[in-house]
Amino acid sequence: MGTTRKTITVTDQQDEWIKAQIEAGGFTNDSEYVRDLIRRDQARSAEIEAVRAELIKGEASGEPRPFDAARFKQDMTAKHAKKAR
């Protein structure tokens, strides 16, 4: 994997935060911290896209049907009570 050198500007407060994260032992340098933030943002974006895709899938599945919560609970209790024995 190739790398690209970037120059970024942060506020003094942000710089102190980054330094504190490094001093706490979580990271060895500024670049490692920034790369971790990017990885976390990428993971978060992927999760959001997965939720969006499921919402679209749900909307496309048709009209909603009535849901009987009491019946569902009764069915699940009966189903899982058999497994516990």
N, C-alpha and C positions, 0 to 999 in steps of 0.2 A: 504494500500500500504506500503510495507516494505521500509526501507531505508538502504543505505550502506554508510559507512564513507569512504571518499577519501581524500588523501593528494595531493595537486597540488602545483606546483612551478610556480610563475609568476615573471616577471621582476619588478624592482622598478617602472618603468613607468606604467606598467599595474596595479600594486598595487595602485598607486596614482589615476589612472583612476577609479578603483573599489571604492576606498574610496570616491572619488568625487560623484559618482553615489549614494552612500549611503547617503552622506551629503546633496545631493540635495533632498532627501526624496523619491526617487524612490524605494528604497529597504531598508530593515532593517538590513541586514548583507551580508557578502560575499557569503554565500551559496545561499541566495535568488537570488542574482544577477546571479550567475553561472547557477542556475536552469532555470532562465528566458532565458538566452542565449541558453541553450539546447532546451527549448521548442520552441523558435523562429527558431532554426536550424532544428528541427524536422518538423515544419510547412512548412518551405521553401523547405525541401526535399520532403515533400508530394506534394507540388505544382509542383515541377519539375517533379516528377513521373507522376502526372496527365497530364501535358503537353506532356510528352513523350508518354504516352498511347494514347492520342488523335492524336499525329503525326503518330504513328504506325497505328492507326485506319484509318486515312486519306490516308496513303500510300496504305493500303490494300483495299481501296474502289474502286480502278480501275483507269483508265486513266483520266486525267483532261479533263474537257469540256470547250469550249470557254466561256468566260464571257463577256457579253455586259453591261458595266458599265452604259452607257446612258439609256439603257432599264431598268436596275435594279432601277436606280434613278427615272425614270418615273413611274414605277410600285409602288415603295414605296411612292412616293409623292401622287399618286392617292389613294392608300390604306389608308394612314394616314390622308389625307385631309378629307376623309369622316368621320373619327372618331372625328375630331376636330370640326365639325359642330354641 
